[in-house]
Amino acid sequence: MKPIYRCPVCGANKNTYGQPFRSEWAVASHVAGKIYTVDTEHESWVRKMLPKIDCTLSVPKLTNEIVEVISIAIRMGNESPPSHPSHPSPLSLAYEIETALHNFVRSRLQKKFGIENEAWWIKGVALKIRQDCAMRREADAARGEPFLYTYLIDLKSIMEKNWKLFEEDFLKTKRLCNSKKDFLDNFVHLNDIRNRYAHPVRAPQVDSEEYNDDYSFVTQLADLLGKFCGIEISVEDQ
């Protein structure tokens, strides 16, 4: 049986010329094209799945950036899991968690070191991470601010280096997490999950035991990090 290639946003299975989508790439190109024509529904969906995406890229470049999450969404739609057909995937939850942590770490560093002359960036972030971010920025046509190029593992290292800034926040999680090490190790596990689901050929099948374990972990981590950051990270069915 041939897979059904359908847009996860609008449900379309054909392009504007009436030709059926024959690949995940074709669907991703459709979504990128919609964004190019300022279709807010498609753009909002992509930004939810990939918070750091640059939606001003050309259609071919944007297609390349979103094809992996499109692939996951298509496969989830084709599987139609009976127990939770509409809940957010481990990947989308991982992105929500990473975005929340990214904003929180920045705010703590800026509060401690100040924003003048980028003191928070220079004093709060190790040189190696700053250099790595500079290299990633140079490879990106969008060229955002350097902190946008930190990886999840970088954020873990930044917190570890500046732990005194986060100790009071960590105390809010004591009922859910036993130690600093356990807390920080969560982000190593999250990074593994994020990388696994970002590559569809390696991602577990929907509703498999591994998928359900991953989903359970990210929902629990969302609760933990919500208490740490003092915010609510939504993990409701969507």
Summary of the structure (lengths in Angstrom):
residues: 238
radius of gyration: 19.3
end to end distance: 28.6
largest distance: 60.3
contacts: 675
relative contact order: 0.12
helix: 63%
strand: 1%
